[in-house]
Each structure stands twice: as C-alpha cells, then as structure tokens.
C-alpha cells in the first residue's frame, strides 16, 4: 500500500511539474536563464581559481556561453542542461516518499543546492575538456557527466530513504 501511495504521489507531482513547465514556465524563460547564468558565472569563477583565463562573454543580462582563452569557440549551456528537470524530479521523489515534513523542508533545498553544485562541476569539467581535449567533448557530455550527475541524484535519494525519511 505504501509503494502504491508513493508511485501515485510521485506521478501526480511529476505530472504537475510537467504541466507547470510546459504551459507556464517554458514561455517565461526567466528561471532557465537565471540558472544557466549562475552556472556560467560560477564555472568562470572556479576556472579562474584554477588558473584558467576566461574568454570575455557577451555583455548581456543573461549569459549562456563559457570558454577558456585558446578554445575553439565557446560552450553554450542550453535550458535542457541547466538541471531544472532534475530539481523537479528530485523534489517529487522526496515529497512523495514517506517521511517527516520538517526534514523534507530542509532536505529538498539542500538537495537542489547539491544538484546545482554537481551540475556546476560538470560545466567546469566540460569547459576544460572543450579547451584541452575537444574530441572528447561529445562523449563526456552525453555519457560520462550524465552518469555522474544522475549518480548524485540517486545518492541523494538513497540518503533520504535510508537515513532521513
């Protein structure tokens, strides 16, 4: 019975997210743009700490391109890579799974922050790969870092189920 409740609540939460995103948020792209912009700025900051000289980005309110000087072009971070869908999926899982609401209230934002940090790490690494090993970019984007970021999602879910719920 608990598993049926979890599945039903999870599907309802994800369905609500899908409708909200497809019919409201997708046209008001502010949220995607803000997340992508924060990924660009955070990645540039980390890469600067690592000694990389960053290519100047365009002077605009929201930035979606990042590159190291010497790279052939820059990377563009699209809405599909900003992590927003993972935030929603993670949140739906935690909210649907039985557990104390006091813990959910802090664990959901902490988990979203951890997922954003993992995605920022992914962008830093892909920018570095693009500069120094451009032939490996597609593979690492499509496989290596997808597995790693989803590993963080599953790790957070495991932490919730086994230790906090």
N, C-alpha and C positions, 0 to 999 in steps of 0.2 A: 504494500500500500504506500509506503514512504517513497519507493522508487517511482511509482506512478505519479505521485504528487510532484516529485522533483522534475520528472520529464515534462509533465503538463505545465508547471510553472516556468520551466526553462524555455519551452516552446512559446508560451504566451509572452514572456519577457523579450525573447529574441524577435518574435513577430511584431511586437510593439515597437521595438527599436528599428526594425526594417521599415515599417510604415512611417515612423517619425523621420528617419533618414531620407527615404526615397521621396517623400511627399512634402517635407518641410525643410530639413537641413540641407539637402543637396542643392537647392536653389539659393539658400542663404549660406554661401560657402565660407563664411567667416570662420567657423570652427575649424574646418580643414586648413584654411590658410594660416590661422593662428598656430596650429600645431606644427605645420610644416615650417613656418617661420622660426618657431622655437627650436626645431631640430637643426635648422641651418645655423642659427646663432650659437647654439650650444656646441655643435660639432666644430664650428670655426674656433671657438674658444678652446676646446680640448686639443684640436690640431695645433693651434698656436702654442699651447703649453708644451706640446711635443716637438716644437721647433719648426713646424711647417709654416711657410709663408703663403698666406691665402690670397687667391685672386680676388680683386675687388668685385663685389656683386653690384648689380644694377641699383641705382638709387630709387627705391620704391618702398611703399609702406610694408608690403609683404614680400619676402624673398623665398624663392623655391629652388635656387641654384647654388651649388657649392663646388669649389675647385681649388686645388693647390697649384701655385705657380709652377709651370712646367708640364702640367697635364694637357692633354689634347682635348680641349673643351672642358665643360663642367658637367657635373651630375645634376639632374633635375629630380627633385623629390615630388612625386605626384600624390594626390589625395589617397590613392589606393595603398600607399606605403607609409601613411602617417600614423598608423596604429589605432585609429579611431574604432574600427570594427573589432579589433582585439579588446579594446577597452570595454566595448559593449558586451562582447561575448563573455569576458571575464566577469563583469558585473552581473550579467544574467545568471551565470553559474552560481556565484556566491549568494545572490539574493534568493535563488530557487532552492538551494541546498539548505536543509535544516541547520539552525544554529542561532545563537543569541544575537539579537539585533544590535546590542551595544558593541559587539565585536565586529559585526558587519559594517557599522557606521565608520569605524576607523580602518578596517581591513580593505574595503573597496578603494578608498582614495590612496592608501599606501600601495596597494597592488597596481593601480593605474600609474602611480609615480614610478614604480619598479619597471613596468612595461615600457613607459616612456624612456626611462634610462637605458633599458636594453635596446630600444629602437635607436636612441641617440648613439649608443656604442656601435650599432650596426651601420649607421650612416658614416661615422668616423672611419670604421674599417673599410667600408666600400669606397669612400673617398680616397683613402690610402691605396687600396687595390687599384683604383682607376688611375692613380698617378704612377705607381711603380710596376704594376702587372696588369695593364689594361686588357690583355687577352683573357684574364681570369675573372673579369668583372661579371659577365652574364651568369656563369656557373655559380659564383659566390652569391650573387643577388638572388638567383632563383632557387638555390638549394641550401648552401651552407648556412646562410644567415636566416633563412626561413625556418630551418630546423632549430637553430639556436633560439630564436625569439619564441617559437612555439614551445620549446623546452622550458623557457621561463614561465609561460602561461601554465603549462602542466605542473611545473614545480610549485607555483602559487596555489593552484587548485589542490595539489597534494597537501600542502601546508594547511590549507583551510580544512580539508576533510579529515586529516589525521591528527592535527594538533589544536585547531581553534574552534571548529564547529561544535 
